[in-house]
Amino acid sequence: MSRLWEKGLPLDQRVLHFTAGEDYLLDERLVSYDVRASIAHAEMLAKQNLLSEKDCQLICNGLRELEHQFTAEAWQIQLEDEDVHTALESRLTALIGPAGGRLHLGRSRNDQVLTALRLYLRDACDEIVNHVQGLCDSLQQLEKRQGDTALPGTTHMQHAMPSSVALWCGGFHEAFSDAVDGLKSAKRRLSKNPLGSAAGYGTPGLNLDRELTTKKLGFAETQNPVTAAQLSRGKGESGLLFEISLVMLDLSRLASDLLLFYTQEFAYVELAPQVTTGSSIMPQKRNPDVLELVRGASATAIACLNESLMVIAKLPSGYQRDLQRLKPPAFRAIDLVIDSVDVMAYVIDTMRFAPQNIVLDESLNAAEEAYRIVASEGIPFREAYRRVAEKYAK
């Protein structure tokens, strides 16, 4: 196995394990994206007469075949491959011969991984948006089913003013709709094409058409100057992780409400048996573990954001191997938010509010009463406020 940077010198196995890290496992989700980017790169090289049409066809067909084989689980990325890029190129060369070795002209592993990552992260943004919109649909359906059910609105954990299931659902629906806008905006930094920037300083002596790969890969623009590509690493990831953290914060608050509503003291909601768990010692217990775990998951999302920011903090310009460590927190947070959103949507779909257990005290109407006095008597609000306060103080 010859890695892309191999110079024929020995590599200690301990060093290989440490430097490869989780990449050979994490990169499984990047195979199709590296294939797409490699095909676009090969076609650009052929158009620029840097690669023969015959070799270009061999490379493109070979890459598609390898992607098909990977999907069929005929091969997987091994530790010895180190990453997806070596795994594909070495297998491509074994499959089609010397033409496979011509693919790397005009690019470095640095811009290669960044291109595949951005393609993946753009799709991840869209996937998260789809799942969040599914949760919004669940909240809307709950509002249709029980929107008229009265709820006490609280401030400082005290009953404050009348509310309803419709208002409760509507607040979270708007929060998650806003999150969708944030996730879409996170794609801006991920929509710049770094391919052709190579190790961060371009490809002197080669006439690459970077605009062509930008078009083929669906990027909004080509990232220029070439030195900007490596300097931008971690920003796109962190921007997405910030938006994921906001989604998880809203999920955490939604979970906290439901956990409170599910207590025996409140008993505002009934959770479906299939979303609760039992106690190992208390036969009567049904526990809302799923909501507690969603609430706790917000900490993981924020930690992923902090990890991403700390990786790039104080790095000098140019490529640094530290940047490899951006993948684990990004991938972990993406998986976490999708799982959390989906399980919360399922909880919402299967729960119901219990109106018979929800009592609204007359004092919840105190503010409205003060407003009526102002409207009918024309007195200052503070005077009406004191009058109503005295009534409920008795």
N, C-alpha and C positions, 0 to 999 in steps of 0.2 A: 504494500500500500504506500503510495507516494502522495504526501500532502502537498497542497498548492505552494507552500513556501519551502518545500524540501530542497536541501542543498547537498544531500548525501552524507551528512554528519549524523552521528547517533543521537537519539533522544531518550533520556532516562524515563522509564515507565512511570515513576512517581511524578515527574514533571508533566508527562502527557496527561495523566489523570487530573492533575491540578489545573493545567492550562485549558484542557478541553472542558473541564467542569461538567455542567449539565447540557452543554450545547448539542451533543450528539443525540440526546433525548428530546430536548426542546425543539430542535430543528425539524422534527417530523412534520410540524404544522407549516413549515416553510417550503417543503419540496415543490409543490405546485407553483408557488410564487417564484422560486429560483428558476424553475423551468421556463415560466413565462418571460422573465427578464432575460434569460440566456438566449431564448429564441429571438426576442427583439434585438438583442445585441448582435447575434449572428447575422440576422437579416440586414442590420445596419452596416456591418462589416462588408457584406457582399455588395451592397449598394455603393459603398465607397471603394470598391475594388481591392479591399484588403483581405478578402476571402473569396474563393471561387464559388460559383453557383452550385457546383457539384458538392463541394464540402459543406456548404450552407445547408443544402437539402439533406445530406447525411446527418449533420448535427441536429437539425430540427426534428427529423423523423426519429432519430435515436433518443432525443430528449423526451419526446412524446411517448415513446415505447417504455422508457424508464419510469416515467410518471405512471403509466398504466400498470406496470409491474409493481410499483410501490403501492398503489391503491389496492392491488390484488394480493398484497403482503408477500410478494415473491422475494423481496429484499428489504432490509432496514438499515438505518444508519448505525454504524458500529463505533465504538470508542476509537478504534484505529483510524477511522475516517476523520475523526475530530469534529467535523461539521457537515452540513448539507452540501456545501460547495465542493469539497473534496470527494464526498460520496458520489455525487452526480458526475463530476468530471472523470474520475477514475473508472467508473462503470461505463461511461460514454466511450472512453477510449478503448476499453476492452470490447465494447459492442461494435464500434464502427471503425476502429483502427486509428492511425495517426491524425486523422482529421479532428478527432476529439480534442487533441492538444492545441489546436489552432483557435479554439473558442475563447481562450483567456486573453487574447490580444486586445489591448486597449482598455483593460479594466484591472482592478485590484480586488482582492478579497474584501477590502474596506468598502468600496462603493457597491460591490456585489451584495454583501450582506445588508447594507443599508437600503438598497433598492428592494430586495425581497421583504425586508421588515416593513418598509413603508407600504408596499402593496398589501401585505397581510394586515397591518394595523388599520388601513383604510377600510378593508372589508370587515374587520372587527368592529369598527365604529358603526357601520351599517347594521351588523348583526345585533349589537347591543341596542341600537335604536329600535329595531324590530321587536325585540323582547320587551323593552320598556313600553312600547306602544301596546303590546299585549296586556301588560299590567294596567295601563290606562283603560283599556276596554273592559277589564274585569271590574275596575272601580265604577265605570259607567253602568255596567250591568247591575252591580249592587245598588247603585243609586236608583235605578229603575225599579228594582224589586222592593226596596225598603226606604226610599228617599224621604218619605213623609214621616218616618219614625222620629219622634222628638228625642233630642239629647240635650243634656246640660252642657253649655259651653263653659270652659274653665279658664281661669287665670290664676297663677300662683298655686295651682292644684286645688283651687276652691271653686265651687259653683259660682258662675258669674252672670251669664246671660243665656237666653234660650238659643239652642242650636238644633241641628237635625242631622240625620244620616246623609242627606243630600249635601249639606254644607261641609260636613266632615269629608265625604268622598271628594267633593269638588276642590277642597283645598289641596289634597294630595294629588288629585288629577292634574291640577295646574302646576304643582311642583315637578311632577314627572314629565309633563309636556315641556316645561322649561328646560329640564334635563336633556330632552331630545334635541332642543335647539343648541344646547351647549356641546353635546356630542357631535353634532353636525359641524359646528364651528371648529372643533378640535381637529378636523380633517385638513384645515388650511395648511398647517405646518407639515402635514404628511403628504401633501399634494405637490411637492417639488421633487423633480427627478434628479437624483445624485449620480446616476449611471454615466460613466465617462469621466468623472472627476478623479477616478483611480484612487491612489493613496492620499489624495487631497491636493495634488498639484498638477492635475491634468495628465495628458499623454503627449509630451513634446515629440514632434516628428510624425505624428499620425493625424490624418484629416478625418476626425470623427464627426458624425452628424448627430449631435446630442438631441437636437430638436426632433429628429425622426423617432428615437426611442421614447422621447416624451410623449409623442403622439400615439405610438403603438401601445404604450403601457397605460395610457389614459391619465397621465399626470396633468395638472393644471398648468405647470410651467417647468422650465429647466432651471435647476438651481445654479446660480452664478453669483460671484466667481467660483471657481472650483474649490477654493479654500474654504468656502462657506459650508460645504457639505459635511465635513467632519466636525466643524464648529457647531453645527446645528444638532448633532446627535444628542439625544436625551431630552431635547425640548419637545419634540413631537410626542414622545412617549410620556413625558411628564404632563403635557397638556391633556392627553387622553386620560391619564391616571387621576388628574385633578377632577375631571368631569365624572369619572367613575366614582371617586370619593364622594362627590355631591349626591349622586344617585344613592350610594350606600348610606349616607347620612339621612336622607329622606326615608329610605327603607327602615332604618333603625328607629326613626321616630314613629313610623307607622306600626312597626312591631311593638314598640313601647306602649302605644295606645291600646293595641289589642291585648297585650299582656295584662294591662290594668283592667280593661273591660272584662277579661275572662276570669278574674279573681272571684271568689265566692262573695266577697264584700260588694262588688259591683254586679257581676252576673249579667252584664249588658249584652254579651255575645255568646253564642253557642258555636263551638268549633266542631267540625266533623270528626268522628272517631278516628278516621284514617290519617288525620294530620296530628294526632296527639299520641303520646307514648305512655306506658305504664310505669309504676314504681316497682322496684325490686323487692320492697319490703312492705309497702302499704297497699293493700288490695283495692282500696277505693279510689286511688289517685289516677287522674289522667293529666298528663303534663304537656304544656305547650312548648316543648323543647325546640321545635323548628323556629318559633318566633324568637326565642332566646339566642339561637345560633345566628339568625339573621342580624339581630341587634349586635351581637359580638363581632360579626363579620366586618362591620364598618371600621373597626380597629385595624383589621388586616389590610383593608383598602388604603387607609391613610398611611399605614406603615409602608406599603408598596410605593406610594407617592413620595414619601420621605426618602426611601431607599434610592429611588430613581434620581431625585434631586441631589442627594448626597454623593452619588457616583460621579456626577458631572461637576460638582462644586469644586472650584479652584484648579480644575484641569487646565493646562496650557492648551493653546490652539494645536491643531493637527490631530492625527489619530493616536489614541492611547489604548492599551489593551483593557484598561478599566471598563471601557464602554461595552465590552462583552457582557458585563454583569447587569446591563439594563434589561436583558431578556427575561430573567426569572421573575422580577416584580411585575413587569408588564403582562406577561402571560398569565401569571397567577391571579392578578386583579381582573383580567378579562374573563377568565373562567369563573371566578368568584361572583362577579356581578351578574353574569348570565344565569348562573344557578340560583342566586338569591332572588332575582327578579321573578324567575319562573316559579319557584316554590311559593313566593308571596302571592303571585297571581292565583295559584291553586288554592291557597288558604282562603283568599277573598271569594273565589268561585264557590267554595263549599261551606262557607260560614253563613250565619244569619244573626241579626240583632234580635233581642228578646224584649219587645216593648213592655211586656207585663212586669219586667223587673226595673224599668227605667222611670224614676220618680222625679218630677220637676217641681221644686218648691216655688211658691208664689213670689218669693223674693227675687227670683231670676228676672222678673219683669220690672224691677226697680228703676233701671235706667230708662226704659220705655215710658214708665209712669212720669218720670221727671221731664222727659221730652214733651209729653202731652200737656203738662202743666205750663211749660214755657209757651207752647203753641196756643193754649186756650187763654192764658192770663197775661201773656206778654211780659212776664217777669224775667230777670236774669237767670241763666241756668244755675249759677251757684246757689241762688236762693231756693230754687226748686229742688236742687240736689240736697240741701240741708233739710228741707221739709220732709222729703221722702226718707232720708236717712233717719230722722227722728222717729218716723212711723215704724221702721223695721228694727229700731233699737229697743223698742218696748218689749 
